[in-house]
């Protein structure tokens, strides 16, 4: 997910997407521990998406104040 796409989302959509990604990382970590994970790069990509969303959420909250 690119930053431009994230900036186009509403705050509620950002929270929803953040929750979805956190659940995905949780499940991916279990798959990795069990040796069932095929795409190991997805863990890194999901973590970076989480960071990107948090950064943009913070930017938006600071812009409002």
C-alpha positions in Angstrom: 0.0 0.0 0.0 1.5 3.3 -1.1 1.4 6.5 1.0 -0.9 8.2 -1.5 -3.4 5.4 -1.1 -3.3 5.7 2.7 -3.7 9.4 2.7 -6.9 9.0 0.6 -8.5 7.0 3.4 -10.7 8.4 6.1 -9.6 8.1 9.8 -12.1 5.3 10.4 -10.8 3.4 7.3 -7.2 3.9 8.6 -8.1 2.4 11.9 -9.8 -0.5 10.2 -6.9 -1.1 7.9 -4.5 -0.9 10.8 -6.4 -3.5 12.8 -6.5 -5.8 9.7 -2.8 -5.6 9.2 -2.0 -6.3 12.8 -4.1 -9.4 12.7 -2.3 -10.4 9.5 1.1 -10.0 11.1 0.0 -12.0 14.1 -1.2 -14.9 11.8 1.9 -14.7 9.7 4.1 -15.0 12.7 2.3 -18.2 13.7 2.7 -19.6 10.2 6.4 -18.8 10.3 6.8 -20.5 13.7 5.0 -23.6 12.4 7.1 -23.6 9.2 4.1 -23.1 7.0 4.9 -19.6 5.7 5.6 -19.5 2.0 6.1 -15.8 1.4 8.4 -14.5 4.2 8.6 -11.1 2.6 4.9 -10.5 3.4 5.7 -10.1 7.1 8.1 -7.3 6.4 5.7 -5.7 3.9 2.8 -5.8 6.4 4.9 -4.3 9.2 6.0 -1.4 7.0 2.4 -0.8 6.0 1.5 -0.6 9.7 4.2 1.9 10.2 3.1 3.9 7.2 -0.5 4.0 8.4 0.6 5.1 11.9 2.7 7.8 10.5 0.0 9.2 8.4 -2.5 9.0 11.2 -0.2 11.0 13.4 0.4 13.6 10.6 -3.3 14.0 10.2 -4.0 14.3 14.0 -1.2 17.0 14.3 -2.6 18.9 11.3 -6.0 19.2 13.1 -4.6 20.8 16.2 
